[in-house]
């Protein structure tokens, strides 16, 4: 098992390239189950979650190669419709195979998902929607057993709450369904938009892309002629590096990014006193004389992303006053607070709200990553702590960040991956 050793009191400088978005790559890889041809996908991040999903697709019968951020995948030989527990338990996004497998084969068995323990995140919205499309659902021995022998039927589905993976699952299922499916209260995240665009390029008629209401005309069970495509940049990775520049009050530039995808993040940094300069594909953060405190409330896109809450919490410890962070999406997403407290932070929790005292002098400590984004928050705190911090259990980090220590080293950070 590995850990990261990070020296504190650091300044960063230079530029770093942003990788492809993990949260876009995963549903797009699942969508290849709908294809009748081999596909080449570029800008795929080399992270553990992508490797896990490719392993799952391989177990189903797909053939793929994965090298230099390039995936070539052929799902035409897929025969199995069973996503087994051994793989699905390690990554929640494996549930994204449910919709396409059911739409393609008329039946499937998918293990109940695992992943980060940041909240319950039930899949009831996925199952309810599939039932509305005519599927019969049974939960047995930890598996979702779904059947639709006559194919899924187009219908109107209203999501009771915004769900990203739920939206993606049903969009894929509707693409092969019989007739017209209307989806109401759909997630509007850029990753959902790219999934729709890739399916549109494969011939699926989808209206309302980028809005909360979609109309999808299914292919009546016919597999799609999917085209090659490039994964969009990772907006959460981009935000993490901008927070690194902010907490160290350093000028850094991130490249290969889509600035409008992270406006909620850059606007919050501007409110905290930092300068932001953007071009079509770059963002530069400019240091401030005083880091101002912030009030943050996580919400669905285009609001402030829950996946950036932990990183901003670390940043707020260095602000000139008290910050309030409201976590509105996941009930267990403050688990990093106890680890940050080992470094000397003063953070008080009450329900879904955290009060973060600024002007805090942090000290190095041995800390443990509790989930993917908490890992990066501990790294950011370590950059401004006195001494050398060791961040353990970084397998969480490897699920979503490509070559993080290498990229931070390019910015001048003193960070090493070492074996326990």
C-alpha positions in Angstrom: 0.0 0.0 0.0 1.2 3.5 -0.8 1.1 6.9 0.8 2.0 10.4 -0.2 4.7 12.4 1.6 4.2 16.1 1.3 6.4 18.9 2.5 4.6 22.0 3.7 5.0 25.8 3.4 5.1 25.5 -0.4 4.6 27.9 -3.2 3.6 26.7 -6.6 4.2 28.1 -10.1 3.9 27.1 -13.7 1.1 25.3 -15.7 -0.5 21.9 -15.7 -2.7 20.1 -18.2 -6.1 18.8 -17.2 -6.9 15.2 -18.0 -10.1 13.8 -19.4 -13.1 13.7 -17.0 -13.5 10.4 -15.1 -17.2 11.2 -14.6 -17.7 11.6 -18.4 -15.5 8.6 -19.4 -17.5 6.1 -17.2 -21.0 6.6 -18.7 -19.5 6.9 -22.2 -17.7 3.5 -21.8 -21.0 2.0 -20.5 -22.7 3.5 -23.6 -20.4 1.4 -25.9 -22.7 -1.5 -25.0 -25.2 0.1 -27.3 -22.8 0.1 -30.3 -22.7 -2.3 -33.3 -19.1 -1.3 -34.1 -15.7 -0.8 -32.7 -15.0 2.7 -31.2 -11.9 4.7 -30.5 -12.0 7.1 -27.5 -9.3 9.7 -26.8 -8.4 11.7 -23.7 -9.5 8.9 -21.4 -7.9 9.4 -17.9 -5.7 6.7 -16.7 -7.4 6.2 -13.3 -8.5 3.2 -11.3 -12.2 3.6 -11.9 -11.7 3.5 -15.7 -9.6 0.4 -15.5 -12.3 -1.2 -13.2 -15.1 -0.5 -15.7 -13.0 -1.8 -18.6 -12.4 -5.0 -16.6 -16.2 -5.3 -16.1 -16.9 -4.7 -19.8 -14.2 -7.3 -20.6 -15.9 -9.9 -18.3 -19.1 -9.2 -20.3 -17.3 -10.1 -23.5 -15.9 -6.8 -24.8 -12.4 -6.5 -26.3 -10.4 -3.4 -25.5 -7.0 -1.8 -25.5 -6.0 1.1 -23.1 -2.8 3.0 -23.8 -1.7 6.6 -23.7 -5.2 7.9 -22.7 -6.6 6.1 -25.7 -9.2 3.4 -25.5 -10.3 1.2 -28.4 -13.3 -0.9 -27.5 -15.3 -3.5 -29.3 -18.5 -4.6 -27.6 -20.0 -6.5 -30.6 -19.1 -9.9 -29.1 -20.7 -9.2 -25.7 -22.9 -12.1 -24.7 -23.2 -12.0 -21.0 -25.6 -9.6 -19.3 -24.4 -10.3 -15.7 -22.3 -7.6 -13.9 -21.0 -9.5 -11.0 -20.4 -8.5 -7.4 -16.6 -8.9 -7.4 -16.2 -5.8 -9.6 -19.3 -3.8 -9.0 -18.7 -3.7 -5.3 -15.5 -1.6 -5.8 -17.1 1.2 -7.9 -20.6 2.6 -7.8 -20.5 3.7 -11.4 -20.7 0.1 -12.5 -24.5 0.5 -12.1 -24.3 2.5 -15.4 -24.2 -0.9 -17.2 -27.8 -1.6 -16.0 -29.6 0.6 -18.6 -27.7 -0.4 -21.7 -27.5 -4.1 -20.8 -31.3 -4.3 -20.2 -32.0 -2.3 -23.4 -29.7 -4.5 -25.5 -30.5 -7.9 -24.2 -34.0 -7.6 -22.7 -32.6 -8.9 -19.4 -29.6 -8.4 -17.1 -28.2 -9.1 -13.6 -26.3 -6.3 -12.1 -24.9 -6.4 -8.5 -25.9 -3.6 -6.2 -23.1 -1.0 -6.3 -20.3 0.0 -3.9 -17.8 2.9 -4.0 -17.2 5.9 -1.8 -19.0 5.8 1.5 -20.2 9.4 1.3 -23.9 8.7 1.6 -26.7 6.3 0.7 -27.2 7.3 -2.9 -29.8 4.7 -3.5 -30.6 3.5 -7.1 -34.3 3.5 -6.6 -34.7 6.3 -9.1 -33.0 4.2 -11.7 -35.2 1.2 -11.0 -38.5 3.2 -10.8 -37.7 4.7 -14.2 -37.0 1.3 -15.8 -40.2 -0.1 -14.4 -42.1 2.8 -16.0 -40.5 1.7 -19.3 -42.0 -1.8 -18.9 -39.2 -3.6 -17.1 -39.8 -6.1 -14.3 -37.4 -5.6 -11.5 -36.5 -8.0 -8.7 -33.9 -7.6 -6.0 -32.3 -10.9 -5.0 -29.1 -11.9 -3.2 -27.6 -8.5 -3.7 -28.4 -8.3 -7.4 -30.8 -6.3 -9.5 -32.6 -8.8 -11.8 -34.2 -6.9 -14.6 -36.3 -8.3 -17.6 -38.0 -6.7 -20.5 -38.3 -9.5 -23.1 -40.3 -7.3 -25.5 -37.9 -4.4 -25.2 -38.2 -1.2 -23.2 -41.1 1.1 -24.1 -40.9 4.9 -24.4 -42.9 6.8 -21.8 -42.8 10.0 -19.7 -40.5 9.8 -16.6 -40.3 12.5 -14.0 -37.3 12.2 -11.7 -38.3 13.0 -8.1 -34.9 14.5 -7.6 -31.9 15.3 -9.8 -29.7 12.2 -10.3 -26.7 12.2 -12.5 -26.1 8.5 -12.9 -29.9 7.9 -12.9 -30.2 10.4 -15.8 -27.4 8.7 -17.7 -28.7 5.2 -17.2 -32.2 6.1 -18.5 -30.8 8.2 -21.4 -28.9 5.1 -22.5 -31.8 2.8 -22.0 -34.2 5.2 -23.9 -31.8 5.3 -26.9 -32.7 1.7 -27.7 -36.3 1.8 -26.5 -39.4 1.4 -28.6 -41.0 4.8 -29.1 -40.5 8.2 -27.5 -39.3 8.8 -24.0 -39.7 12.1 -22.3 -37.5 12.8 -19.3 -38.3 15.5 -16.8 -35.9 17.0 -14.1 -32.8 15.5 -15.8 -29.3 16.4 -14.5 -27.6 19.1 -16.6 -23.9 18.3 -15.8 -21.5 18.6 -18.7 -20.8 14.9 -18.4 -24.5 14.2 -19.1 -24.5 16.6 -22.0 -21.5 14.9 -23.6 -23.3 11.5 -23.3 -26.3 12.9 -25.1 -24.0 14.4 -27.8 -22.2 11.1 -28.4 -25.6 9.3 -28.7 -26.8 12.0 -31.1 -23.8 11.5 -33.3 -24.7 7.8 -33.3 -28.0 8.6 -34.8 -30.3 8.9 -31.7 -32.7 11.8 -31.9 -32.5 13.8 -28.6 -34.1 17.1 -28.0 -33.4 19.5 -25.1 -29.8 18.6 -24.6 -28.3 20.7 -21.8 -31.8 21.4 -20.2 -33.8 19.6 -17.6 -36.2 18.1 -20.1 -35.2 15.6 -22.8 -37.2 13.9 -25.6 -35.5 10.8 -26.9 -36.7 8.8 -29.9 -35.5 5.2 -29.4 -34.0 2.9 -32.1 -36.5 0.0 -31.4 -33.8 -2.2 -30.2 -31.3 -1.6 -33.1 -27.7 -1.2 -32.0 -26.1 2.2 -32.8 -23.4 3.2 -35.2 -21.2 5.0 -32.6 -18.5 7.4 -33.8 -15.1 8.0 -32.3 -14.9 10.8 -29.8 -12.8 12.7 -27.2 -13.6 12.9 -23.5 -14.2 16.4 -22.2 -11.8 17.8 -19.6 -12.2 17.0 -15.9 -13.8 20.0 -14.2 -13.2 18.6 -10.7 -9.5 18.0 -11.4 -9.4 21.6 -12.8 -11.0 23.0 -9.7 -8.6 21.0 -7.4 -5.6 22.5 -9.1 -7.0 26.0 -8.9 -7.6 25.4 -5.2 -4.0 24.4 -4.8 -3.0 27.7 -6.4 -5.4 29.5 -4.1 -4.4 27.9 -0.8 -0.7 28.5 -1.4 -1.6 31.9 -2.9 0.4 31.1 -6.0 0.0 32.0 -9.6 -0.6 28.8 -11.7 -2.2 28.1 -15.0 -4.4 25.1 -15.9 -4.6 24.2 -19.6 -6.9 22.0 -21.7 -9.9 23.1 -19.7 -13.4 24.3 -20.6 -13.8 27.5 -18.5 -17.6 27.6 -18.6 -17.8 24.2 -17.0 -16.3 25.5 -13.8 -17.8 29.0 -13.6 -19.2 28.2 -10.1 -15.7 27.5 -8.9 -13.9 30.4 -10.5 -16.7 32.8 -9.4 -16.2 31.6 -5.8 -12.5 32.1 -6.0 -13.1 35.7 -7.3 -15.4 36.3 -4.3 -12.5 35.1 -2.1 -10.2 37.8 -3.6 -8.3 36.0 -6.3 -7.8 37.1 -9.8 -8.9 34.8 -12.6 -7.8 35.1 -16.2 -9.2 32.9 -18.9 -8.7 32.1 -22.5 -10.7 29.6 -24.6 -8.8 26.6 -23.0 -6.8 28.0 -20.0 -7.4 29.5 -16.6 -4.8 31.4 -14.6 -5.3 32.1 -10.9 -3.7 35.3 -9.6 -2.7 35.6 -5.9 -4.5 38.0 -3.5 -3.3 40.2 -0.7 -6.0 38.7 1.6 -8.0 35.5 1.2 -11.6 36.4 2.0 -14.0 34.0 3.8 -16.8 32.4 1.8 -20.3 31.0 2.1 -20.7 27.9 0.0 -23.7 25.7 -0.6 -23.4 22.6 -2.8 -26.1 22.0 -5.3 -26.6 20.4 -8.8 -24.9 21.8 -11.9 -24.6 24.7 -12.7 -24.3 25.4 -9.0 -21.4 24.7 -6.7 -20.3 21.1 -7.1 -20.3 18.8 -4.1 -17.1 17.2 -5.4 -15.3 20.5 -4.7 -16.6 21.0 -1.1 -13.7 19.3 0.6 -11.1 21.2 -1.3 -12.7 24.6 -0.6 -13.0 23.6 3.1 -9.2 23.2 3.2 -8.9 26.6 1.4 -11.2 28.3 3.9 -8.9 27.5 6.8 -6.5 30.0 5.3 -9.1 32.8 4.8 -9.2 36.0 6.9 -12.5 35.1 8.7 -15.2 32.5 9.2 -16.6 30.6 6.3 -19.9 28.6 6.2 -20.2 25.5 4.0 -23.6 23.8 3.5 -23.5 20.3 2.1 -26.9 19.8 0.5 -26.4 16.6 -1.6 -24.7 13.9 0.5 -25.2 13.3 4.2 -21.8 11.8 5.0 -19.6 14.1 3.1 -17.9 15.7 6.0 -15.8 12.7 6.9 -12.6 14.6 6.0 -13.2 17.0 8.9 -11.8 14.7 11.5 -8.6 14.2 9.5 -8.2 17.9 8.8 -8.6 18.5 12.6 -5.4 16.4 13.1 -3.6 19.2 11.3 -5.0 21.9 13.6 -8.1 23.1 11.8 -11.0 24.6 13.7 -14.1 23.3 12.0 -17.5 22.9 13.7 -20.2 20.6 12.3 -24.0 21.0 12.8 -26.2 18.9 10.6 -25.3 19.5 7.0 -23.4 22.7 7.8 -19.7 23.3 8.6 -18.3 26.4 10.2 -14.7 26.9 9.2 -12.5 29.3 11.1 -9.8 31.0 9.0 -6.3 32.3 9.8 -5.5 28.8 11.0 -1.9 27.7 11.3 -1.7 24.0 10.1 0.8 21.5 11.3 1.9 18.3 9.5 0.4 15.0 10.6 -0.3 11.5 9.5 -3.8 11.6 8.0 -6.0 9.1 6.2 -8.1 9.6 3.0 -11.7 8.6 3.6 -13.0 9.1 0.0 -11.9 10.4 -3.3 -12.2 14.2 -2.9 -11.2 14.1 0.8 -7.9 12.8 -0.4 -7.2 16.0 -2.4 -8.4 18.2 0.4 -5.7 16.7 2.7 -3.1 17.3 0.1 -4.1 20.9 -0.2 -3.9 21.4 3.5 -0.5 19.7 3.6 0.9 22.3 1.1 0.5 25.0 3.8 1.2 23.0 6.9 4.4 23.1 8.9 6.5 20.0 8.4 5.9 16.9 6.3 2.4 15.4 6.1 1.8 11.7 5.2 -1.5 11.0 3.5 -2.4 7.3 3.7 -5.0 5.1 1.9 -4.4 7.0 -1.4 -6.1 4.3 -3.4 -9.1 6.6 -3.0 -7.1 9.3 -4.8 -6.1 6.9 -7.6 -9.8 6.3 -8.4 -10.2 9.8 -9.9 -6.9 11.7 -10.3 -4.4 10.9 -13.0 -0.7 11.2 -12.0 -1.5 13.8 -9.3 1.9 13.7 -7.6 3.6 14.0 -11.0 1.5 17.0 -12.0 2.0 18.7 -8.7 5.7 18.1 -9.0 5.7 20.0 -12.3 4.2 22.9 -10.3 7.1 22.8 -7.9 5.5 20.8 -5.1 7.6 18.5 -3.0 5.4 15.4 -3.0 6.4 11.8 -3.2 4.6 8.5 -3.5 6.1 6.0 -1.0 5.4 2.5 0.0 4.1 1.8 3.6 
